[in-house]
């Protein structure tokens, strides 16, 4: 694709905006990236999905570094959770190399999951606003030696695997599953949940980008310009997220999840 100055500027600007929203909500931004490439630039969906994975690698790296500096995430914890997400991506790679699954059915199930997660987060935010909420766990104190933490983690494993599976198949980061899983299931504070989710996305994106570069179709030209904007957007979004009140951030994440679900129901 030959790009004019106007298109290059537009790609960078859209990447900047999407990167900001994605970092604040702790999602990869793939839903935005894929939609932009298919609706505005008429790029085939399969190429858009593969290119989105490439973009997410760089935007999530920027967010990951920023969150590390803010001490809102943990390298070891993110890599540990990310291992299950990568497992989900590996399963998707194997599965879709053998059989084909109806995209419509998967998208409907995906949208329902988003709605449930978004509604649960609104419910949790309302409880927090009224002073009645489950005690949160400092991510630095999380340990599998603690029976309660271990039970919560076992419940989260299938969700992390699902996040990685969807990240590979739909070209999204997986944060739409990671963030509510960390906040609702593992009871991490919302500010840490969005940060750790971004970190998990980065590790998962490394695997997915390598696979897509080998057996997929990445539009590197378009991807690089969107990635440039998304990198700066992720850094800005991470800084904005830090200053957001806890309850407001929970409502923001819930709104993004529900909006994405409706977008999938009504493309």
N, C-alpha and C positions, 0 to 999 in steps of 0.2 A: 504493500500500500504506500503510495507516494503522499507525504504529508506536507501541507502548506504551513506557513508560520502561524496562521490562525488556528489550524487544527492542533498543532503542537501546543500552543498556548491553552487551548480548550482542554486538551488531555491532561496537562499539568494542573490546571485549575480544578478540574473535576476530581483528579487524584488527590489533591489537597483537601477538598471538602470531604470526600469519602474517607480519607485517612483520619481526619479529625473525629468524625462520628464513630468510626470503627474503634479507635483507641479509647474514646470516652466510654463506649459501651462494652469494650473488651471482646469485640467480635473481629473476625478476619477482614470483613468488608467484601468478600467475594460476591455476595448477592448484589451489591452495588456495582462492582466492577463488571460482572457478567452482564447485568442489565444495560449498563452504559455501552458496552461494546456491541451488544446485539441490537439494541434499540436505536442508538444514535449513530453508530458507525457501520451497522449492517454486517458485522463479522459473524460468520457461522457459529452456532452455539458450541460445537465441539472445540473449535479453536479458542473461543472466548473463555470456556471453562479452563482449558490448559494454560492460557495466558494469565488468567486470574490467579492461578496457583503461583506463577512466577512473580506477579506483583505482590502478592501476600507475603512472600519470603522476605522482601525488602522492607515493606511497611511494618511487619511484625518485628523484624530485627530492630528497627528504630524505636518502636514502642518498648521492646524488651530491654534495651540498653537504658532508656529513660527511666523505666520502672525500677531497674536494678539500682540506679543512682538515687532514686527516691526511697529505696529500701522497702518497696511495696510487694516485691516478688522474691522468690528464692530460686537460684540456679538448680540446685539439687532436687527440690520439690517439683519444679516445673518439668525437669527432665524425667523424673519418676512418673508423674502423671502423663507426660507426653509419650512415654513408652507404650502406654495402652492406646493412646490416640494413633500412634504410628502403626500399631498392630491392626487397628481398624482400617487404616489406609492400605496396608498390605493385603488384608482380606478383600478389600474392594478391588485392588489390582488383579488378584487371582480370580475373583468371581466374575468380573466383567471381561476378562480375557477368555472366559469359557462360555458364559451365557449372557443373554441380554434381558434386562428387566424393564418393564413398562415404566417410563419416566413419569407418566401422569399419576400412577398409583403411589410411587415413591414420594412425589412432590406433595400429594395430599396428606400422606402420613407425616411428612416433614412439617407441613404447615400446621397440622393438628398439634404436633409436639411443641412448636413455637407458641401456639396459643395457650397451651397448658402451662408452659414455662413462664410466659408473660403474665398470665393471671395469677399464678402462684407467687410471683415476685411482687405484684401489686398487693396481694393479700399480706405478704410478709412486711412490705413497706408500711401498710396501714397499721399492722400490729406494732411495728417499731415506733410509729408516730404516736400511738396511744400508750406507749410504754410497756406493752406486753409482747415480748419477743423472746425467742430462744437464745440462750447465752451463746455468744459467738466465740470462735476459737482463734487465737492468735496463730497465724500460719507458721511462725517460728517455733511454736510449741507443739505443732502437730507431730504425733508419733504413733506408729502401729503397735507400740507396746501398751498404749492406752486402749483398753477394750472398746470404749465408746467410739474413739476415733477409728478404730479398726472396723467396727461394724458399719460406720458411715462410709468409710472408704470402699468397702465391699459393695455397697449399694451404688457407689459412683462409678465403679469399673465398667459396667455395661454402657454407661452414658459416655465415658471417655472414648470407648471403642466406637460407639455410634458416631461421635463427633469426628473421629478420624476417617471413618467410612464415608461420611457425607462430604468431608473435606476433599477427599480424593475423587468422588463421583460427581459432585456438583461444582467443584472449583471454589468452595467457600473455605473460610478458615476453621470453622468448627466452634467458634466462640459462642454461637447462639445456643449451643448445648453446654459448653464448658462453664460459662459464667453463671447461669442458674444452678448448675450442678455443684459448683464450688460454694456458692452462696446459700443455697437451700439445703442440699444434701450434706455437705461437709461443714456447714455453718461458719464459713470464713466471712469476715467483714466484706461488704460489697466493694470497697476500694481495693482490697487485696484480691478479691475474686476477679475483677476486670483485669488487674495487672498480671496475675498468674495465668489467666486465660490467654492473654496475649503472648505470654512466654511459651505456653504449650503449643499455641498456633505456630510459633516460629520453628520449634523443633519438628513439628509435623510437616511444615512447609518445606523443610530441607529434603525430606524423603520424597514428598510429592513432586517437587520441582525436578529432582533428578530423574524420577520415573517419567514425568511428562516430557522432559527434554529428550529422553531415549525413545519412547514409544508414542508420544503425543505430537501435537502441532501447536507450538508456541509462536505467537506473533511478537517477536522480540522488539521490533521497532515501536509498536503501539505500547507494549508492556513496559518498556524502559521509561517512556515519557509519563505514563500514568504513575509508575513506581516513584519517579522523582518527586512528583507532587504529593504522593501518599506518604513518603518518608517524612517530609516537613509537616504534613498534616498530622501524622502519628505523634510526632514530638510535641506539637502544639496541643493536640487532644489529650495527651498524657498529663500535661501541665494543667490544663483546664479541669480535668477529672479530679486531680488532687485537691482543688479548691472547692469542689462541689460538695454541698451538704449530703450526708449519707442517704437520707430518705429521698432527697431530690434525685440523686444518682440512681437509686433503685427504681424510681418511677420512670426515669429517662431510659434505662435499659429495658424495662418492661414495655414501654411505648415502642421502642425500636423493634423488639421481638414481635409484638402484635402487628405492627405495620408491615414487617417482612412476611408474616403469616398471611395477612390479607393480600399482599402483593402476589403471593404464590397461588392463592385461591382465585384471584381476579387479575391475571396477567394483562 
